[in-house]
């Protein structure tokens, strides 16, 4: 009860005028959780310096303090069995850690110095810049077709928008960033007005006041305008971005901008839709059932109404990737090249079917019951609970996310869900991204509307075969002017 009351008090309207703001979840636990979120991120990068926010955060978390080199900080934290992690998204930069209360003073002295007294060493900049460039060139472009496709989808849907570039930036920009550039971003972005302090666990009552006093040394600054981002340009017609890469599979993502975000009236109805259509890493979604289970085409097929980074490595989303603008997205995990055309058609066919028929009462009741329980998994740790409480502060949701969602589900009806589906989903205007080898040939088949019949290694039920006849000729009205093929070497370069 004490934790819930703490959240409710700190999420009151008055909390928005405090600087820095605080989310406190005191308990009797011997562990103390830190989660400090600055409302600045990749969307605050200057247009000519994408990657500045990410590299600045890396220098704080992995670049040492003014008094201690990063290696010395690691050595000091090792006997405490702790470390500092960080994450940079469009609107938020997050630093988090957990330590035993017996080590609280020693750990906090290090943590405080990292965030308030950065070392700004040139050799750290070179090391961390090389890490970021390798993350783009090797980890993303070279080794992760699925995440690459999803990131390209965002970059195309948000062309010309502050959300356009990858959080890490571009290779050419990273190569030019200097220590002075990072110090300038730190001075303007790391302010009291942008800071949310999150603490949970068995810390002494006076500790919070000590932390607030320490971080009052940051510039006061002005509150970030992150919740007032403009809408991206609307998508007109179907667009296809093909990333040519020497790869054995075909990764597909497609979607369009969404006007709904957490806290809006249609968020909970669309969350039910998302779960029914393609709950992340679950075998219960409609897309999973029809594409993988019934036909065995790939590994998994999922839908999203909120950003879900690193989805192939996680079962639950990370908190503190809150965004003012979201997209609806379908992720088709890799297909074999012979089935790629059919697989794309099948996903579009299922989306069209959803628009026409909506959810049945049984589907609605089953999905609503699942979500009412599933939400508990999202805050199963104190770190996650802190993160979601901070997100609620950002979205101006009173109370905890769990209670917000459960209250919304309790009063929801099937008609609410189907009305939201008809209002916000469509199949006519969207961006599609394909990562594959032989893009030229695949694009010709797509533009020609060539039939893409399925061939199975084992017998299939008659209803599947009848449906296949519809899907194999499903119209994807692409125009040649809206198809672009890009060599993978040029992506995020």
RAKA-V250951 format. One record per helix or strand. SS is the DSSP state (a for helix, b for strand). FROM is the first residue (numbers start at 0). TO is the last residue. If there is no record, write none. Layout:
ss=SS from=FROM to=TO
ss=SS from=FROM to=TO
This chain:
ss=a from=1 to=9
ss=a from=12 to=16
ss=b from=20 to=25
ss=b from=30 to=37
ss=a from=41 to=43
ss=a from=51 to=61
ss=b from=64 to=64
ss=a from=69 to=77
ss=b from=84 to=87
ss=b from=92 to=99
ss=a from=100 to=115
ss=b from=117 to=117
ss=a from=121 to=141
ss=a from=144 to=156
ss=a from=170 to=173
ss=a from=178 to=188
ss=b from=194 to=200
ss=a from=206 to=214
ss=a from=225 to=227
ss=b from=237 to=243
ss=b from=248 to=257
ss=a from=266 to=277
ss=a from=285 to=292
ss=b from=300 to=303
ss=b from=325 to=335
ss=a from=336 to=356
ss=a from=360 to=377
ss=a from=381 to=394
ss=a from=400 to=409
ss=a from=413 to=423
ss=b from=429 to=435
ss=a from=438 to=447
ss=a from=461 to=470
ss=a from=479 to=481
ss=b from=482 to=486
ss=a from=487 to=489
